[in-house]
Amino acid sequence: MKKIIFLVLLAFCSCTVKKINKSLTKSEVFDQGHLGFMLVDPEKDKVLVDINSDKYFIPASNTKLFTFYTSYTILGDELVNGLNYLERGDSLIFWGTGDPSFLHPDLKNQVALDFLKSTDKELYLLNNFDQIRAFGPGWSWDWYNYYFATERSALPIYGNIVRFEGKENMPNYTVYPERFKKDLQKELIPALQGYSFRRDRFKNQFFVGEGEEMELLAYERDVPFVTSAEFTAQLLSETLDKEVTLIENPNYLATSPNKLKTAAADSIYAQMMKISDNFLAEQLLLLVSDQLNNTLSTSDAIDYAKENLLADLPDEPIWYDGSGLSSRNMFTPRTIIALLGKIRSEVPLEKIKAYFPAGGESGTIRNWYPADEGQPPYIYAKTGTLSMSNALSGYLLTKSGKILHFSCLMNNYQISGNDLKRELQKVLYYIHDRY
């Protein structure tokens, strides 16, 4: 009798897997571009679906899975090193580690601020800004006005952005940090409803556009500002209400500095993963580099990870930045699946659920992949979106209690991303319901 039951279950599973394959390979939607898909049952160590899993795809923000794993492994889940500093007589010499939390409008970390305020020593900002370029390799120059391409820097302050925020039917708006109000000029845009905010390409001159008749909805707009060592020293002086002098001395950079612990890494991981925050992803790799060798280098962090943490992946990651903004990044679905397995084995499931977007509930998939009414989410996965790429990779919980690993990479589609998501939503729900 047991043998008969086993054979029936085996036949049912085989039929289910065939239907899953057919829903992907015979889809009129997925047939319009290049699809890579892999589905694995880790408990059985069994590949259920394999479609172009050995082919390289542009992963977009699925790159953040690699950034997360590298950061979690090197930095842990406690406090990050937020400031390097030396004390020399009556002088406090400090420089950045890449920590993005310093007065960030969402993270709101003030540990470094309180530390610098409380000292009675003269403050000197050591210039290490030339260690990192503001834009990553392969980024587009015309992204300068958008939050998703906020400039990277050695010592971010205020998240390197200006936040404009308004409430519904309220003509006034707040500016954070407030000191940028003086750099704001008005311009009339007749067809505009509400406000628009932008910045001059090369300098910190901001503009607010207003329509002749405006319907005011609640909004929040983050516009990057142009970073530099000089401007950071100026912002610090204004914020601390005490002079901060910028200095150049590479000999100090060669020392072993004291390190000030600031923000909880947990909070940075969760924000980076849930809302796919590119700025946090980029700065995390700088924190990794600082932890490894007291310098700021995205490429050093990536090279270290590939050699020491990811050498067992089936295909070498073609990896250039922390966020996935670069179209030079290329990964295979089976490599992402292997990485998901490493994450599962080293990160507790409850932390994965806290960090990853949850289908129908939080982050970038809060409006997609919903569970049945009254049921918990069944998808915990990282999205990815560029003009030429859509991606979703993560963990799928089935009604039978299994946790499956999946990676879906979609490139060169001319149809809308929503069309792709709707089709993928059908496939993933079927797996959740039947496997």
Phi, psi and omega per residue, in radians:
M1 nan -0.761 3.139
K2 -1.076 -0.662 3.141
K3 -1.132 -0.682 3.135
I4 -1.134 -0.786 3.119
I5 -1.051 -0.740 3.129
F6 -1.078 -0.767 -3.129
L7 -1.149 -0.637 3.104
V8 -1.135 -0.793 3.124
L9 -1.104 -0.688 3.135
L10 -1.106 -0.744 3.123
A11 -1.147 -0.681 3.134
F12 -1.122 -0.773 3.139
C13 -1.116 -0.733 3.134
S14 -1.078 -0.718 3.119
C15 -1.138 -0.711 3.126
T16 -1.085 -0.796 -3.133
V17 -1.094 -0.702 3.105
K18 -1.073 -0.718 3.132
K19 -1.161 -0.655 3.098
I20 -1.096 -0.828 3.107
N21 -1.005 -0.780 -3.108
K22 -1.130 -0.668 -3.126
S23 -1.131 -0.367 3.115
L24 -1.659 -0.772 -3.035
T25 -1.449 -0.383 -3.120
K26 -1.874 0.270 -3.103
S27 -1.427 2.274 3.080
E28 -1.182 -0.397 3.109
V29 -1.364 -0.982 -3.094
F30 -1.147 -0.367 -3.120
D31 -1.270 -0.122 -3.051
Q32 -1.596 0.099 3.119
G33 -2.742 -2.725 -3.118
H34 -1.879 2.107 -3.061
L35 -1.989 2.324 2.947
G36 -2.152 2.233 -3.080
F37 -2.537 2.364 3.049
M38 -2.462 2.371 3.134
L39 -2.282 2.247 -3.039
V40 -2.281 2.426 2.957
D41 -1.732 1.729 -3.036
P42 -1.167 -0.498 -3.136
E43 -1.097 -0.651 3.118
K44 -1.667 -0.062 -3.045
D45 0.913 0.846 -3.014
K46 -2.220 2.294 3.026
V47 -1.445 2.102 -3.122
L48 -1.599 -0.714 -3.138
V49 -2.377 2.372 3.126
D50 -2.483 1.846 3.101
I51 -2.182 1.878 3.123
N52 0.962 0.622 -3.065
S53 -1.229 -0.287 3.136
D54 -1.688 0.070 -3.141
K55 -1.651 2.546 3.132
Y56 -1.443 2.419 3.102
F57 -2.289 2.697 2.966
I58 -1.316 2.098 -2.965
P59 -1.599 -0.179 -3.025
A60 0.911 -2.324 -3.021
S61 -1.319 0.019 2.931
N62 -1.096 -0.302 3.025
T63 -0.970 -0.540 -3.109
K64 -1.121 -0.362 3.028
L65 -1.075 -0.698 3.126
F66 -1.250 -0.687 3.082
T67 -1.113 -0.759 3.141
F68 -1.075 -0.858 -3.086
Y69 -1.085 -0.768 3.127
T70 -1.079 -0.803 -3.105
S71 -1.162 -0.773 -3.125
Y72 -1.087 -0.669 -3.115
T73 -1.235 -0.717 -3.059
I74 -1.503 -0.757 -3.026
L75 -1.629 -0.358 -3.079
G76 1.334 -2.820 -3.082
D77 -2.121 0.366 3.139
E78 -1.857 -2.388 -3.087
L79 -1.521 2.445 3.114
V80 -1.537 2.815 3.028
N81 -1.372 1.888 -2.997
G82 -1.676 -0.245 -3.088
L83 -2.766 2.351 2.964
N84 -1.668 2.460 3.126
Y85 -2.708 2.694 3.046
L86 -2.277 2.573 3.047
E87 -1.950 2.121 -3.136
R88 -2.247 1.735 -3.111
G89 1.054 -2.138 -3.121
D90 -1.624 0.330 -3.092
S91 -2.058 2.446 2.990
L92 -1.986 1.981 -3.115
I93 -1.812 2.177 -3.071
F94 -2.403 2.736 3.089
W95 -2.700 2.908 -2.958
G96 -1.450 2.634 3.061
T97 -1.872 -0.033 -3.015
G98 1.668 -0.068 -3.120
D99 -0.950 2.104 -3.077
P100 -1.516 -0.049 -2.933
S101 -1.448 -0.260 -3.000
F102 -1.060 1.820 3.141
L103 1.035 0.395 3.062
H104 -1.043 2.370 -3.037
P105 -1.099 -0.366 3.093
D106 -1.764 -0.706 -3.111
L107 -1.384 -0.550 3.009
K108 0.903 0.760 -3.136
N109 -1.555 2.254 -3.074
Q110 -2.083 0.218 -3.081
V111 -1.058 -0.847 3.137
A112 -1.126 -0.674 3.107
L113 -1.048 -0.849 -3.127
D114 -1.114 -0.666 3.131
F115 -1.093 -0.814 -3.116
L116 -1.253 -0.559 3.105
K117 -1.213 -0.629 -2.983
S118 -1.372 -0.336 -3.087
T119 -1.330 2.588 3.058
D120 -1.754 0.152 3.131
K121 -1.514 2.777 3.036
E122 -1.217 2.410 -3.049
L123 -1.732 2.269 3.120
Y124 -2.268 2.083 3.073
L125 -1.544 2.031 3.131
L126 -1.443 2.210 -3.041
N127 -1.372 1.873 2.989
N128 -2.136 0.384 -3.069
F129 -1.184 -0.417 -3.102
D130 -1.307 -0.043 3.117
Q131 -1.328 -0.292 -3.074
I132 -2.425 2.353 3.082
R133 -1.421 2.578 -3.087
A134 -1.105 -0.714 3.110
F135 -1.861 2.594 3.140
G136 -1.471 2.954 -3.135
P137 -1.150 2.278 3.125
G138 1.482 0.041 3.073
W139 -1.343 2.696 -3.136
S140 -1.551 2.406 -3.108
W141 -1.081 -0.554 -3.030
D142 -1.469 0.214 3.026
W143 -1.513 -0.002 -2.979
Y144 -0.992 -0.417 -3.044
N145 -1.621 0.005 -3.009
Y146 -1.978 2.497 -3.109
Y147 -1.032 -0.612 -3.061
F148 -1.107 -0.237 3.097
A149 -2.120 0.680 3.068
T150 -0.976 2.435 -3.079
E151 -1.122 2.423 3.020
R152 -1.395 2.639 3.081
S153 -2.810 2.885 -3.108
A154 -1.203 -0.678 -3.109
L155 -2.350 1.420 3.110
P156 -1.127 2.589 3.035
I157 -2.437 2.389 -3.060
Y158 1.049 0.431 -3.116
G159 1.208 0.223 -3.103
N160 1.016 0.491 3.123
I161 -2.388 2.834 2.941
V162 -1.903 2.218 -3.125
R163 -1.805 2.178 3.040
F164 -1.875 2.224 -3.043
E165 -2.397 2.345 3.125
G166 -2.419 2.701 3.117
K167 -1.788 2.789 -3.091
E168 -1.024 2.337 3.096
N169 1.065 0.365 3.112
M170 -1.981 2.090 -3.085
P171 -1.270 -0.299 -3.136
N172 -1.616 2.668 3.112
Y173 -2.404 2.734 3.109
T174 -1.700 2.659 3.095
V175 -2.166 2.189 3.112
Y176 -2.210 2.157 -0.072
P177 -1.289 2.598 -2.990
E178 -1.088 -0.413 -3.074
R179 -1.103 -0.291 3.139
F180 -1.419 -0.097 3.091
K181 -1.005 -0.632 -3.097
K182 -1.229 -0.287 3.136
D183 -1.715 0.250 -3.045
L184 -1.813 2.168 3.094
Q185 -2.018 2.583 -3.122
K186 -1.639 2.586 3.034
E187 -2.508 2.504 -3.099
L188 -1.607 2.224 3.076
I189 -2.188 1.668 -2.962
P190 -0.930 -0.665 -3.053
A191 -1.451 -0.036 -3.008
L192 -1.409 2.421 2.962
Q193 -1.931 2.140 -3.071
G194 1.541 -2.769 -3.111
Y195 -1.937 2.651 2.932
S196 -2.233 2.549 -3.110
F197 -2.228 2.408 3.126
R198 -2.613 2.983 -3.131
R199 -2.254 2.605 2.980
D200 -1.037 2.529 -3.050
R201 -1.059 -0.676 -2.952
F202 -1.876 -0.196 -3.077
K203 -2.507 2.948 -3.078
N204 -1.513 1.055 2.994
Q205 -1.928 2.112 -3.049
F206 -1.920 2.637 -3.103
F207 -2.277 2.450 3.021
V208 -2.030 2.187 3.105
G209 -1.651 2.406 3.128
E210 -2.238 2.470 3.050
G211 -1.537 2.854 3.114
E212 -1.198 -0.688 3.036
E213 -2.190 2.124 -3.002
M214 -2.087 2.335 2.946
E215 -1.712 1.978 -2.983
L216 -1.687 1.920 3.038
L217 -1.798 2.810 3.077
A218 -1.119 2.472 -3.103
Y219 -2.687 2.836 3.022
E220 -2.536 2.095 -3.110
R221 -2.176 2.211 3.083
D222 -1.902 2.137 3.137
V223 -2.068 2.159 -3.121
P224 -1.107 2.568 2.964
F225 -1.844 2.815 3.138
V226 -1.322 2.191 -3.091
T227 -1.718 2.737 3.007
S228 -2.961 2.856 3.087
A229 -1.089 -0.726 -3.107
E230 -1.116 -0.771 -3.107
F231 -1.217 -0.619 3.099
T232 -1.133 -0.729 3.087
A233 -1.075 -0.684 3.102
Q234 -1.123 -0.805 3.124
L235 -1.088 -0.713 3.120
L236 -1.109 -0.748 3.121
S237 -1.043 -0.785 3.141
E238 -1.134 -0.746 -3.060
T239 -1.246 -0.705 -3.113
L240 -1.444 -0.301 -3.042
D241 1.008 0.694 3.048
K242 -2.694 2.675 -3.015
E243 -1.229 2.356 3.005
V244 -2.102 2.065 -3.082
T245 -1.734 2.260 3.112
L246 -1.450 2.304 -3.139
I247 -2.278 2.733 3.072
E248 -2.062 2.051 3.083
N249 -2.815 1.615 -3.102
P250 -1.095 -0.346 3.126
N251 -1.095 -0.631 3.107
Y252 -1.136 -0.616 -3.121
L253 -1.176 -0.368 -3.135
A254 -1.501 -0.056 -3.135
T255 -1.465 3.068 3.008
S256 -1.784 1.720 -3.001
P257 -1.391 2.869 2.875
N258 -1.230 2.626 -3.125
K259 -2.194 2.184 -3.134
L260 -1.569 2.137 3.089
K261 -1.356 2.334 -3.069
T262 -2.207 -1.620 -2.962
A263 -1.530 2.709 3.033
A264 -1.272 2.183 3.109
A265 -1.011 -0.630 3.117
D266 -0.884 -0.799 -3.076
S267 -1.180 -0.589 3.117
I268 -1.248 -0.767 3.116
Y269 -1.029 -0.823 -3.064
A270 -1.091 -0.777 3.137
Q271 -1.182 -0.720 3.137
M272 -1.067 -0.783 -3.066
M273 -1.353 -0.780 -3.014
K274 -1.172 -0.825 -3.093
I275 -1.794 0.151 3.133
S276 0.972 0.945 -3.064
D277 -1.376 1.889 -3.086
N278 -1.138 -0.717 -3.118
F279 -1.046 -0.820 -3.134
L280 -1.116 -0.669 3.128
A281 -1.086 -0.784 3.141
E282 -1.102 -0.752 -3.091
Q283 -1.236 -0.508 3.102
L284 -1.080 -0.706 3.113
L285 -1.161 -0.528 3.048
L286 -1.193 -0.692 3.067
L287 -1.074 -0.683 3.084
V288 -1.080 -0.822 -3.141
S289 -1.056 -0.757 3.110
D290 -1.071 -0.718 3.134
Q291 -1.114 -0.648 -3.068
L292 -1.342 -0.747 -3.004
N293 -2.569 0.293 3.085
N294 1.092 0.394 3.011
T295 -2.243 2.890 -3.119
L296 -1.944 1.886 -3.109
S297 -2.652 1.990 3.077
T298 -1.061 -0.768 -3.104
S299 -1.134 -0.625 3.098
D300 -1.124 -0.744 3.138
A301 -1.106 -0.753 -3.139
I302 -1.152 -0.797 -3.133
D303 -1.055 -0.740 3.116
Y304 -1.076 -0.791 -3.121
A305 -1.089 -0.766 -3.113
K306 -1.117 -0.660 -3.088
E307 -1.403 -0.630 -2.969
N308 -1.913 -0.395 -3.070
L309 -2.014 -0.440 -2.969
L310 -2.159 0.249 -3.082
A311 -1.161 -0.327 -3.105
D312 -1.580 0.072 3.102
L313 -1.235 2.620 -3.061
P314 -1.138 -0.550 3.132
D315 -2.321 2.453 -3.112
E316 -1.099 2.241 3.051
P317 -1.192 2.236 3.001
I318 -1.595 1.722 -2.807
W319 -2.288 2.148 -3.042
Y320 -2.100 -0.508 -3.101
D321 -2.464 3.061 -3.087
G322 -1.475 -0.442 -2.948
S323 -1.695 -0.521 -3.013
G324 1.690 0.102 3.076
L325 -1.157 -0.473 -3.108
S326 -1.361 2.242 3.077
S327 -1.355 0.003 3.047
R328 -1.368 -0.348 3.098
N329 -1.127 2.395 3.053
M330 -2.568 2.250 3.077
F331 -2.314 2.783 3.023
T332 -1.732 2.642 3.092
P333 -0.992 -0.666 -3.096
R334 -1.240 -0.462 3.046
T335 -1.234 -0.694 3.086
I336 -1.137 -0.687 3.089
I337 -1.049 -0.767 3.112
A338 -1.089 -0.687 3.106
L339 -1.138 -0.729 3.095
L340 -1.033 -0.635 3.079
G341 -1.140 -0.699 3.108
K342 -1.137 -0.740 3.113
I343 -1.063 -0.809 -3.137
R344 -1.021 -0.641 -3.068
S345 -1.371 -0.322 -3.030
E346 -2.046 -0.282 -3.133
V347 -2.026 2.190 3.130
P348 -0.984 2.523 -3.085
L349 -1.005 -0.660 -3.136
E350 -1.123 -0.582 3.076
K351 -1.254 -0.688 3.071
I352 -0.995 -0.780 3.137
K353 -1.145 -0.527 3.127
A354 -1.344 -0.546 -3.093
Y355 -1.519 -0.735 -2.973
F356 -1.435 2.573 2.967
P357 -1.019 2.505 -3.120
A358 -1.998 2.256 -3.095
G359 -0.982 2.231 3.115
G360 1.284 0.088 -3.011
E361 -2.334 -0.805 -2.991
S362 -2.592 2.776 3.016
G363 1.157 -2.640 -3.026
T364 -1.248 -0.136 3.088
I365 -2.090 0.434 -3.138
R366 -1.153 -0.396 3.123
N367 -1.807 0.168 -3.104
W368 -2.333 2.760 3.059
Y369 0.966 0.840 -3.110
P370 -1.279 2.611 3.040
A371 -1.400 2.973 3.035
D372 -1.066 2.664 -3.091
E373 -0.944 2.277 3.113
G374 1.459 -0.039 -3.112
Q375 -1.815 2.664 3.116
P376 -1.244 2.874 3.128
P377 -1.012 2.577 3.078
Y378 -1.978 -0.093 3.087
I379 -2.094 2.199 2.959
Y380 -2.181 1.845 -2.944
A381 -2.688 2.739 3.107
K382 -1.702 2.263 3.092
T383 -1.503 3.004 3.017
G384 -2.764 2.281 -3.116
T385 -2.506 2.120 2.888
L386 -2.352 3.018 -3.091
S387 -1.067 -0.461 -3.108
M388 -1.928 0.129 -3.006
S389 -2.596 2.395 2.933
N390 -2.267 2.454 -3.072
A391 -2.593 2.657 2.993
L392 -2.664 2.130 -3.131
S393 -2.464 2.410 3.128
G394 2.914 -2.428 -2.976
Y395 -2.111 2.377 -3.125
L396 -2.111 2.128 3.141
L397 -1.699 2.176 -3.105
T398 -1.624 2.850 3.126
K399 -1.155 -0.399 3.131
S400 -1.442 -0.037 3.075
G401 1.711 0.111 3.127
K402 -1.498 2.694 2.997
I403 -2.030 1.916 -3.131
L404 -1.749 2.653 3.085
H405 -1.871 2.346 -3.135
F406 -2.443 2.682 3.038
S407 -2.480 2.198 3.126
C408 -2.191 2.005 3.123
L409 -2.065 2.224 -3.048
M410 -2.246 2.066 -3.096
N411 -2.132 2.645 2.985
N412 1.086 0.707 3.030
Y413 -1.666 2.370 3.080
Q414 -1.639 -0.183 3.093
I415 -1.421 2.936 -3.066
S416 -1.242 2.685 3.070
G417 -1.054 -0.589 3.128
N418 -1.133 -0.620 3.082
D419 -1.095 -0.732 3.108
L420 -1.134 -0.752 -3.135
K421 -1.121 -0.704 3.129
R422 -1.082 -0.716 3.136
E423 -1.193 -0.749 3.134
L424 -1.158 -0.617 3.122
Q425 -1.037 -0.707 3.106
K426 -1.093 -0.789 -3.113
V427 -1.104 -0.841 -3.076
L428 -1.173 -0.638 3.102
Y429 -1.166 -0.675 3.110
Y430 -1.046 -0.754 3.099
I431 -1.078 -0.807 3.121
H432 -1.024 -0.704 -3.037
D433 -1.370 -0.618 -2.938
R434 -1.906 -0.393 -3.021
Y435 -1.547 nan nan
